[in-house]
């Protein structure tokens, strides 16, 4: 069975981005970039909003309040263009113009369950906070990986990652520090029915 991974990059306080901040909060270092280049191929899963933003980067349409892409970010987007991508959306229309992209209109959880049973290789979310939350709630996520950058964006942060999540127990399977400042943590998630001290019937 294929593994499904939720993969986030965040500020320390759990934001996916911040208004006025560059990609990777301007803190990507050589160790982190080298590690990105060593990652195995994956099939990326995303929702419509993430597709619009990432495809916009590909065609050079930088969202307002976002810094222009640096060379490393452009290389990352080019690599993403070559990778297989699946977009879950009821609002996007075919044909999607970004290469190697498939549109799925049905229920995302059911579709990903089927994808896990078929083919080979890793399935990984790309951003897509609400999609990731739905897949985790369904109990079909095998790995939960977060790379935390050393910045707090309390005043300018956008896209709070964990709002609306269920309670989840996390068993650590990997951790690493890049460039002496950026922390990777990777877990096996277990969705809980409630906290340990919740009253029982």
N, C-alpha and C positions, 0 to 999 in steps of 0.2 A: 504494500500500500504506500502511496506517495505521502511524504510528510508535508504538513501545512504549517507555515511559520508566519506569525505576526512580527513585523520588523519596523521599529520606530526609531527615529532620531529625535531627541527632545532636549529642551533646556532642563536644568536641574529641577525646576518647579513644574515640569510636566507639560510644557507647551510645545507644539509641533513647529511653530514658527513665531516670528515677532515682527511687527510693523517697523520698517526702517532698518532691519537687520539683513545682512547678506546671507547667502546660503551657508549652511553649517555654522551660522553665527560668526563667520569669519575666523573660526578657530580650527579648521581642518589642518592637520599637520602631516608630515611625510609618512609617519608610521600608520596613521589612519588611512591615508590614501592608498598606501601600498596594500594594506589589508583588504580594502575594497576591491582592488584589482585582483586579489587572490580568490575571491569568492566563486563558488561553483555556479554554473548557469541555473537560472530559475525561470519559472513562468510567473509573471507578475499579475496580481489581482488588484483591481481598483474600482472605485465608484466613478460616477460621472464628473464630480467636481475635481477630483484628482486628475482625471483624464484631461479635462479642459486646461488645468494649470500646467501640467507636464507637457502636453502637446503644444501649449502656448510657448513654453520655453524652447521647444524644438523648432518652431517656426519663427522664433525671435520676438515674440510678443510678451514682453516682461510686464507682469501685473503692476499697477500703481503701488508705490511704497516699497517696491522690491529693488534691490541693487542689481545692476547689470551683472550677468554671469561672468565669472572668471574662467580661465582656461580649463581648470580641473572640473568645474561644473559642466562646461560644454562637453567635455570628454565623457562625463557620466551620462549626460542626456543622449549622446550619440550611441553609447553602449546600450542604453535603455531602448533606443529605437530598434536596434538589431534583435532584442530579446522578444520572445513571445509574450503577449499581453492579453488579458481578458478583462473587459469592462462590463460591469453590471449596471444597467441603466434602463429606465422606461422612457427617458426624455431624449436621449441621443438618437440620431437617425443614421441608418446605413446609406452609403458605405462610409466607414470611418477612414479618414485620410492618413492616419498615422500608421506606418508600416507595421506588419506583424501583429495587428490588433483584431481581436474577435469581440463582437458585441453579444451579450447575453441579456435577454429581457425577462427571463423567468426568475423564480425565487433563487437568490444568491446562495443560501445555505444548501438547498437541494442540489444546485448545480455544482457547488464545490465538493459536496459529499460524493457525487458521481465522478468528478475529476480525480478525487483521491483514489478511487477504485480503478481508474484507467491509466494507462501510460506509465511513464517513469519520470524521475526528476523531482525537484522540490517546487512546491507552490508557495509563493510569498506575497503577502500584501505589500502595497506601496502607499504609504500615507493612509488615506481612506479611513478616517476615524470611525465612522458609523458602520462601515462594512466590517472592519476588524472587530468591533464590539459585538455585532451580530454573530460572527463566526465563533467568537469566544463563548458567548452565551449558549450556543448550540453544542458546546463541548467537543468540537472537532479540531481544535488547534493543538498541534503537537509541540511546538516550540514558541516561546515568547521572548523576543530579543529586543533590547533597548540599548542604544548608545546615547549616553547623557553627556552633553557638552557643558563646560563649567561656566554657566551664566544663568542668572535669574532674570526673567523678563516679566516681572509682576506688573509693570506699567504698560508694556507694549505687546505682551504675549498674545498670540492668536491660536485658536484650535486647541482647547484643553483636551488632553488625550483621554483621561480616565473618568470624566463625568459620565454618569449613567452606567458604569460598569457594575457587574455583580461582584460579590466577594469572591476572591480567587486566592487559593494557596499556590505558592510558587516554589518549586524544588530546583535549586540552582544546578546547572550542568556546565556552565562556563562563565568565566569573567576575565577581564583583561583591561589594562590601562594603556592608552595610546598617547604618545608624545608627552608623557608625564602629567596629563591633565584631563583627558577624555576617557570616560569609563564605559566599558561594555559589560552588560550583565545578560545572561541567557538562562531561561528557566523552562521546566515542564509545568504547564499550568493545570490546576485542578479547580474547576468551578464548584463553589460551596453553596449549599442550600441556605446557609446562614452562618453567623459568627459562632465560635465555640461556646460562648456563654449565653447564647440565645435561649430563652425559656422553651422547654419541650411541652408538648400537649399531654 
